[in-house]
Amino acid sequence: MSKKRAVVSLGHEALGYTILEQWDAVKVTAKALADLVESDYQLTITHSNGPQVSMIHKAMTELRRIYIDYTPAPMCVCSAMSQGYVGYDIQNALRAELLSRGISKPVSTILTQVTVDPYDEAFYEPTKVIGRYMSKEDAEIEIKKGNYVTEEPGKGFRRVVAAPKPIAIVEIDAIRTLADADQVVIACGGGGIPVIEQNHVLKGASAVIEKDSIAGKLADDLNADELIILTGVPCVYRNFNTEKQEPLHRLTVAEAKDLISQDQFEEGTMLPKIEAAVAYLEQNPDGRALITSLSAVSETIKGRNGTLITHS
């Protein structure tokens, strides 16, 4: 296939934070994605799900509080639900946008599981805060169930889950088959549903997977030409949010690693994006990683904006 194969990672700005915001946001996102399709890209799309999975977790927890006959939904189920409805909105918005441009191309969402190591250190030190604010009494109930909670002074307690590293994408063969057929694929939403393999049985893990981390792995597994990470800023910066802020339009892997060692990138925002780009390029030295905003992506692929990271 002569087309450029790209994995596109969508951040919160591409989806909004509520159901109504998402309906509006995906229409804008679809235009940017359709621009890439028109520029002769085959796209495999992954996306964040933080606000969405938190909303679902809150709703399912409240359902259990009101109707005691309902079984609480575990995190893996909440993740699966978020993949379904976010994928549904993206694929329908993108399909409509492509058809409005005279492009008839299938857009499919694959419910994706990702295996993790049950002994990953992340399970011993959970960091991802999710769900509703709880009272002290509710927090104590969660602790008795073996869950972790954290207190936010003046607000209450919230659940904390692990963020283990991904090992393998279970449905990668299906994703690759659709990509090889030049279809648009939405996969690994929210980092994928974390599962642990036990005697050939996949069991959901009480965890979330970093979205940028799985985007890098997905690009590696598909041998993608480009990893395109869309975020809230048009490019990567040195000394971000200071008087010495400086845009970085081109970086090598070595330069990116050096900036990481200088603590130039904030943990939880830009750092995982840079780490994902580095991991992908170390396995695919002929590839390219682009980091930019949704509104600037069309200019970025032409070399007029964004940050391009290459192996050397």
Secondary structure, 3 states (H helix, E strand, C coil): CCCEEEEEEECHHHCCCCHHHHHHHHHHHHHHHHHHHHCCEEEEEEECCHHHHHHHHHHHHHHHHHCCCCCCCCHHHHHHHHHHHHHHHHHHHHHHHHHHCCCCCCEEECCCEEEECCCCHHHHCCCEEEEEEECHHHHHHHHHCCCEEEEECCCEEEEEEECCCEEEECCHHHHHHHHHCCCEEECCHHHCEEEEEECCEEEECCECCCHHHHHHHHHHHCCCCEEEEEECCCCEEECCCCCCCEEECEEEHHHHHHHHHCCCCCCCCCHHHHHHHHHHHHHCCCCEEEEEECCCHHHHCCCCCCEEEECC
